[in-house]
Amino acid sequence: MLCSLLLGGELCAQDTLRHYKTITVKQVVALSADNYDNIYIADKQGNIHSYDSLGNHLLTYSPPEVAEVTLLDARSTVRIFAFYRELQGFALLNRFLTPIELYRFQLPDGGFVRMAAQAADNTFWIYDDVALSLKKFDKKFGRTLLQTDLSLLLPNASLDITYMAEYQNMLFVLAEGYGILQFDNMGNFIRRLPAASSCFTLSGDAVFYFENKQIIRQELYSNRQTTFVLDIPVTQMKGLVVTGSGIITLEENLLRFWRQ
């Protein structure tokens, strides 16, 4: 039964997710899903594998160079984005995992791209480790369009940005030790969600993240929050996605399927 409690002006709710399926995987480092509930995972060798919504294996992409996928994003369905930090570049694939484009970043002012994500206008959000800045980069013209100095926002000389995603004209950045940072599409800081999480995903009008052995659903335009208790113990999570049939999570060598 869903239980709602009004605490400090914030509407909080609790529900339970029940595990119903597990798939064993090897050396998987990233998880994503498209709008048709197809599942995509990437391993340490840079290979990307697709599965249908039932967990049946479909296709595999093997990159021309072996390198670990740092970020995988299949949400647009027609353009699957895989960022390879070691190669300082990315691969764009179609839904059949056929390469559309392979690209290496060359920043006009040097720098090191620690994290990269697609933007809606065919540009890219990057986090430059040297400048400690969030940048919007136009690869067509090789120029930086916007820049936000994160060292001023977060006074820490060793910022560890572990995930980024643009969603509903906003950018969400996971900074270890700080939580999820929310920016508008011009790179202006909006707010910080103090989530002690190693991963998050976005679906509907909410962000989902793993914290304290539970999955939290935080609405983007209100203070409403739902806590999902897992019916079997999970201590660490490397990724999660929301699909039409429930939630899929990535643990060490396991994909777990959950539903209410």
N, C-alpha and C positions, 0 to 999 in steps of 0.2 A: 504494500500500500504506500502511495506517495504521501509523504508527511511534510507539510510546510510550516515553517516557524518564522515569525517576524522578530528579528533580532537587530537592535540598533538601527532601525529604519531600512534594513536590507532584507529582502525576501529570500529566504534560504529554503531549499527543499532537499529531500533525500530519496533515493531509489536504489534498486539493486540490479546489477548486470549479471546475467547467468552465462557461464561458459558452456558452449555446446560443440565446439570443434577445435582441433589442434592440428597444425601441419608442421612437420619438422623441416627446417631449412638449415643451410650451412653458411657460416661466415657472412651473414646478412647484416648490412650496415644502414640501410635506408628503406623506407616504406612509403608508398603513395597509392592513390586510387583515382580513377577518372569518373566522369559523370555517368557512366554506364555501369558503375560498381566493379569494373575490372580492377584487379590488384596488381601493383608493380613493386618489385623488390630489387635491390642492388646489392651485390656482394663485394668483398674486399678486392677482387680482381677487376672490378669495374663492369662486370656483366650485369645486364638488366633482364629480369624475367617477368613475364606477364602471366596472370592467372585469371580465370573467370570468377564470378561472384561466389561460386561453390568451392573454389580452391583448386580447380583443375588447371594444370599447367598448359599454357598456350604457346608462347613464343620466347625466344632468347636473343638478346643483342650482345655481341662481344665487341668491345672497342678495339681500334687498331693498336693502342698502347695500353699496357696493364697499369691501372691506377685506381685507387679507391674512390668511389662516388661520395662526395661530401654532402650533397643535397640532391634530392630527387623530387620532382613535382610533375604529376600527371593530371592535375585538376582540369586543365583546358581540353583534355582528350585529344585534340588535333595536333598539339605540340607538347611532347613529353620532354621535359628539361632535366638534364643531369649535369651538375657542376662537379668538376674534378679539380680540387685545390692543387694537387701535385702537378698537374699539367697547366695550371692557370688558364683553364678554358672550360668549355661546355660542349655538350652534344644536344642537338635538337632532333628528336625522333618523331615519326608519325605513329599512329595507333598500331601499325604492324611492326613497330620497332625497326623501321628502315630509316637510316640517317637522312635528315633534311639538311643539316648543317653541322660542321665541326668548327669551333672558333677558339682562338687563343687571345686572351685579353692583353692589350698593350696600352697601358695608361699613359696619357701625355706627360704626366709629371712623375713617372715611375710608380713605385708603390708595389704592394703585394695584396692580391685579392684573397682574403681569408674566406669570404662567403659571398655568394651571388644568387640572385633570384630574378625571375622574369617580372617585368612591369607590363601594364595593359597596353601601353602605347608603343610596343616593340622596342623599348629600351630596357635597361637592366639596372637593378639595384645591386650595389656592391658595397662591401665593407673593406676599406683599405687599411691594412694592418700598420702600415708605415705612418700614414697621416692620422690614424685613429679616427677616421671619418667615414660616415655613411655618404655614399655618392650615388647619383643617378647618371648612368653612363650611356651615351649614344654610340654604339659600335659602328654605325654607318659612317659617321663623320669623325669617329675617334676622339670624342670630346666629353668632358664632364659637364652636365647640365645643372646639377644641384649638388650642394655639399653641406653636410651637417657635422660639426665637430662633436663627436661623442665624448671626447676627453673633458669637455666643459660640462656636459650633461651628467656624465658619470666619472668622477675624478679617480680614475684607476689607470695606471700606465700599462696594464696588461689585460685589456678587455678581451674576453673570450666570447665571440659571437658564434652560436652553434646552429642557428636556424633563422631563416627569413622567409616571409611570404607576403605578397601584395594581395589584398582582398577588399572588395567594396570600396575602392579608391583610398585605401589605407594600407600602410605598411606595418607589419608586425615582426619584431626582432626579438629573438631569445638571447639574452645576455646572461651568462652563467654568474650566479651570485646576485643578480639584480632582478630577474624575472622577465616578463614579456613587456617590451616597450612598444608603444603604439604611436605612429606618426601619420600625418596626412600625406597626400600625394605630392606635396611640395617639400617634404622632409621636415616639416615642423612637428615638434614633439607635442603629443596630446596628453598621454598619461602612462603610468606604469602599473602593470598588474603584478603584484608581489607573489609570483608563482615560483615555488621552489621545485622546478620541474626540468627534466632533461629533454622534453619534447612537447609539441602542441600541434593541433590541427584546427582548421576553421570550417564551419559548416552552418548553413542557415544564417542566423544573426548571432552566432555565438563562437567563442573559442573554447576548445576542449584541451585539457592538459592533465598530466598524471602527477599527483602529489599525495604524500602520506599514504601510499598503497591504495589510493582511490583515484577515480577519474572525475574531474571537476568540469562542469559546463558553466561558463560565465557569459552572460548575454552582453553584446557589444554596446547596446544603447540603453541599458538600465543596470541596476545593481543586482538583478535577479541572478541567483546562483543555485545550481543543482549539484549535489554530491552523489556520485554513483559508487556504491559499495560493490566490490567484486566478490563473487561467491566462492572463489578459491584464492589463496594468498598470492600476490605478485609483489615482489620487492623492488624490481628494477624494470624499466621500460625504455626501449630505444626508439619507439615510434608508435603512432596510432593514427587511424583514419576512421571517418564516419561514412557509412554506406547506407543504402536504402533499407538494409535488413539488420543493421546494428553497428557495432564497433569492432574493428580489427586492431589488435595490438601486436607489436614486435618485441619479443624478449630475446635473450641469448639463444639462438638456434630454434626458436619457436614462433609461429604465427598462431595467435589465439583469436577465436571468433566469439563475440558476446552479443547477447540481446536481452531485452527486458522480459 
